[in-house]
Amino acid sequence: MLIADIAALGAALAWSISTLISVGPARQLGAFAFTRIRMIIVFFMLAITSAIFGGWETIIAEDALILALSGFIGISMGDTALFSGLSRLGPRRNSILFATNAPISALLAYFFLDEVLNFGALTGCFLVMLGVILSIIFGKRRDQIHQWEEVHGPLFIGVGLGLTAGLCQAVGAIIAKPALEAGADPVAVSAIRVGVGAGCLILAGFASGKKIEIKAKISHVLLGQVALSGFLGMGIGMSLLLFALSRESTGIVMTLSSMTPVFVLPFLWYVTRERPAFMAAIASILSVVGTGLIFLT
């Protein structure tokens, strides 16, 4: 289980870096166009990797439709909502809303997968989530004025998008878990989910026309940022998450992977040159203690 827990933390770290890379491109291209381009690039990355290392051979026909549904909900709907919220709220606020996928996943796993966590694991999950919430609520000082703290558009729409992203992530993970436990390769599963997500967004593009036109000219630098964001967030991060789900309980995996906001804080400090609030450090300590309890359980 230890390697699965480390993988879940690795997913959170990959997502934290990917999130910061994504803010600019998502706002320049528009959330829909950014997500669509990102998914197409990542699909080819994952598909080629699976072909080279034999990942496709682990996928059975019975699981293909289930994984496709997981991709439609978790990737197509979830990522579109996630980056729509990111472009409106910025990385700090959007992260706390997306982190709701952890308690939602634990609740769904209890009802649909019969997963029950012991007291030590529950305590650890609680401390991690408390640390995540505090790190975002109190992670900003009043004198911080960086553009990533700006809200674009109505706040309630951004909040709704963030919560939708968290719900879709949780549902998508629950749907994919049985196939992963049966031996499906995480990279191949990621390729299927991303491929379905990309296909849905392409079809939506044809149907919607001008509503999802690219807002800015795609330069080599911008395309590189989109590709790097996808490689880290969907290529590495998602594959690590699915690997962890194949070996560990859903509640623990989703809780550890929800530490993205905690990992984001030092990166925000470096990029914005604005020191996080004191409570952010306390929140990080709580998350570390909670992670330690999970590892020791």
C-alpha positions in Angstrom: 0.0 0.0 0.0 2.9 2.4 0.6 3.8 2.7 -3.0 0.2 3.4 -3.8 0.1 6.2 -1.2 3.3 7.7 -2.6 1.8 7.5 -6.1 -1.2 9.4 -4.9 1.0 12.1 -3.4 3.0 12.2 -6.7 -0.3 12.8 -8.6 -1.0 15.8 -6.3 2.5 17.2 -6.9 2.2 16.7 -10.7 -1.3 18.4 -10.7 0.0 21.3 -8.6 2.7 22.1 -11.2 0.3 21.5 -14.1 -2.2 23.9 -12.5 0.1 26.8 -12.4 1.3 26.2 -15.9 -2.3 26.0 -17.1 -3.6 29.4 -15.7 -2.2 31.5 -18.5 -3.0 29.2 -21.5 -6.5 28.5 -20.1 -7.3 32.2 -19.9 -5.7 33.0 -23.3 -7.3 30.2 -25.3 -10.5 29.8 -23.4 -11.2 26.9 -21.1 -13.0 24.7 -23.7 -10.3 25.2 -26.4 -7.5 24.7 -23.9 -9.0 21.5 -22.6 -9.6 20.1 -26.1 -6.1 20.8 -27.4 -4.6 19.5 -24.2 -6.5 16.2 -24.3 -5.7 15.5 -28.0 -2.0 15.9 -27.3 -2.1 13.8 -24.2 -4.1 11.1 -25.8 -1.4 10.5 -28.4 1.3 10.5 -25.7 -0.6 7.8 -23.7 -1.7 5.7 -26.6 1.8 5.4 -28.0 3.2 4.6 -24.6 0.6 1.9 -24.1 1.4 0.4 -27.5 5.1 0.3 -26.7 4.8 -1.3 -23.3 1.9 -3.6 -24.0 -0.7 -1.8 -21.9 -3.5 -2.3 -24.4 -3.3 -6.0 -23.9 -4.6 -5.6 -20.4 -7.9 -4.0 -21.5 -10.7 -6.5 -21.9 -13.8 -5.7 -24.0 -16.2 -5.8 -21.0 -14.3 -2.9 -19.4 -14.0 -0.7 -22.4 -17.5 0.8 -22.2 -17.2 1.3 -18.5 -13.8 3.1 -18.9 -15.3 5.2 -21.7 -18.1 6.3 -19.4 -15.5 7.1 -16.7 -13.7 9.2 -19.3 -16.8 11.0 -20.4 -17.7 12.0 -16.8 -14.3 12.4 -15.2 -12.4 13.9 -18.1 -14.7 15.4 -20.7 -17.1 17.0 -18.1 -14.7 17.2 -15.2 -11.7 18.8 -16.9 -13.9 21.3 -18.8 -15.5 22.4 -15.5 -12.1 22.4 -13.8 -10.4 24.7 -16.2 -13.5 26.9 -16.7 -13.3 27.4 -12.9 -9.6 27.9 -13.0 -9.8 30.7 -15.6 -12.5 32.4 -13.5 -11.2 31.9 -9.9 -7.5 31.4 -10.2 -5.5 28.4 -8.8 -6.0 29.1 -5.1 -9.8 29.3 -4.9 -10.3 26.7 -7.6 -8.2 24.2 -5.7 -10.4 24.1 -2.6 -13.5 23.5 -4.7 -11.8 20.7 -6.6 -10.6 19.1 -3.4 -14.2 18.2 -2.5 -13.6 15.1 -4.8 -11.9 13.5 -1.8 -14.8 13.3 0.7 -17.2 12.7 -2.2 -15.1 9.7 -3.4 -14.9 8.3 0.1 -18.7 8.5 0.4 -19.3 6.9 -3.0 -16.8 4.2 -2.3 -18.6 3.3 1.0 -22.0 2.9 -0.7 -20.9 1.4 -4.1 -17.6 -0.4 -3.4 -18.1 -1.4 0.3 -14.9 0.3 1.3 -14.7 1.1 5.0 -11.7 3.0 6.5 -10.4 2.3 10.0 -10.2 5.0 12.7 -6.5 5.8 12.0 -7.1 6.2 8.3 -10.2 8.3 8.9 -8.3 10.6 11.3 -5.5 11.0 8.8 -7.9 11.8 6.0 -9.7 14.3 8.2 -6.4 16.1 9.0 -5.3 16.2 5.4 -8.6 17.6 4.3 -8.6 20.2 7.1 -5.1 21.2 6.1 -6.1 21.5 2.5 -9.1 23.7 3.3 -7.2 25.9 5.7 -4.3 26.3 3.3 -6.6 27.8 0.7 -9.0 29.8 2.9 -6.2 31.4 4.9 -3.4 31.0 2.3 -3.7 34.6 1.1 -2.7 37.7 2.9 -4.9 40.8 2.5 -2.1 42.7 0.8 -1.6 40.2 -2.0 -2.6 41.7 -5.4 -1.2 39.2 -8.0 -3.4 38.7 -11.1 -4.0 35.0 -10.1 -6.1 36.3 -7.2 -8.5 38.1 -9.5 -12.0 36.8 -10.1 -13.2 36.9 -13.7 -17.0 36.9 -14.1 -19.7 36.1 -11.4 -18.3 34.3 -8.4 -21.2 31.8 -8.0 -20.5 30.5 -11.5 -16.9 29.8 -10.7 -17.9 28.1 -7.5 -20.4 25.9 -9.3 -17.8 24.9 -11.9 -15.3 24.0 -9.2 -17.8 21.8 -7.3 -18.9 20.1 -10.6 -15.2 19.3 -11.4 -14.8 17.7 -7.9 -17.9 15.6 -8.3 -17.0 14.5 -11.8 -13.5 13.5 -10.7 -14.9 11.4 -7.9 -17.6 9.6 -10.0 -15.1 8.9 -12.8 -12.6 7.4 -10.3 -15.3 5.1 -8.8 -16.4 3.9 -12.2 -12.8 3.0 -13.3 -11.7 1.4 -10.0 -13.1 -2.2 -10.6 -11.2 -2.5 -14.0 -8.0 -1.2 -12.4 -8.3 -3.8 -9.6 -8.8 -6.5 -12.2 -5.4 -5.7 -13.7 -6.0 -3.0 -16.4 -2.9 -1.0 -17.1 -3.2 2.5 -15.6 -1.6 4.2 -18.6 -3.9 2.3 -21.1 -6.9 3.2 -18.9 -5.8 6.9 -18.9 -5.5 6.7 -22.7 -9.1 5.4 -23.0 -10.4 8.0 -20.7 -8.6 10.9 -22.3 -9.4 9.7 -25.8 -13.1 9.6 -25.0 -12.9 13.1 -23.4 -11.1 14.5 -26.4 -13.6 12.9 -28.8 -16.5 14.4 -26.9 -15.0 17.8 -26.9 -14.2 17.6 -30.7 -17.9 16.6 -31.4 -19.0 19.5 -29.1 -16.8 21.8 -31.2 -18.5 20.8 -34.4 -22.0 21.2 -32.8 -21.3 24.5 -31.0 -19.3 26.3 -33.7 -18.2 29.8 -32.6 -18.9 29.2 -29.0 -15.6 27.4 -28.5 -13.4 29.2 -31.0 -9.8 29.7 -29.9 -9.4 33.1 -28.4 -5.7 33.6 -29.1 -3.3 32.7 -31.8 -1.4 29.5 -30.8 2.3 30.2 -30.8 5.1 27.6 -30.3 5.5 28.8 -26.7 1.8 28.6 -25.9 1.5 25.2 -27.5 4.5 24.0 -25.5 2.8 25.2 -22.3 -0.3 23.3 -23.1 1.6 20.2 -23.9 3.7 20.4 -20.7 0.6 21.0 -18.7 -1.1 18.0 -20.2 2.0 15.7 -19.8 2.3 16.5 -16.1 -1.3 16.7 -15.2 -3.0 14.1 -17.3 0.0 12.0 -18.5 1.9 11.6 -15.2 -0.7 12.8 -12.6 -3.7 10.8 -13.8 -1.6 7.6 -14.4 -0.2 7.8 -10.9 -3.7 8.3 -9.5 -5.1 5.3 -11.4 -2.1 3.2 -10.3 -2.8 4.2 -6.7 -6.5 3.4 -7.1 -5.7 -0.2 -8.3 -3.9 -0.9 -5.0 -5.4 1.3 -2.3 -8.8 2.3 -1.0 -10.5 5.1 -2.9 -11.0 7.4 0.1 -7.3 7.4 1.0 -6.1 7.8 -2.6 -8.4 10.7 -3.3 -7.5 12.3 0.0 -3.8 12.2 -0.6 -4.2 13.3 -4.2 -6.2 16.3 -2.9 -3.1 17.8 -1.4 -2.5 19.7 -4.6 -3.5 23.0 -2.9 -0.8 22.4 -0.2 1.8 21.7 -2.8 0.7 24.7 -4.8 1.5 27.2 -2.0 5.3 27.1 -2.2 5.1 27.3 -6.0 2.8 30.3 -5.7 5.2 31.9 -3.3 8.0 31.5 -5.8 6.1 32.7 -8.8 4.3 35.6 -7.3 7.0 36.6 -4.8 4.2 37.0 -2.2 4.6 35.0 1.0 1.6 32.9 2.0 -0.2 33.7 5.3 0.9 32.2 8.6 -2.1 29.8 8.7 -0.9 28.3 5.4 2.1 26.9 7.2 -0.1 25.5 10.0 -2.3 23.9 7.4 0.7 22.3 5.7 1.8 20.8 9.0 -1.7 19.4 9.6 -1.6 17.8 6.1 1.8 16.3 6.8 0.6 14.8 10.1 -2.5 13.4 8.5 -0.4 11.9 5.7 1.8 10.3 8.3 -1.2 8.7 10.0 -2.3 7.3 6.7 1.1 5.8 5.9 1.3 4.2 9.4 -2.2 2.7 9.2 
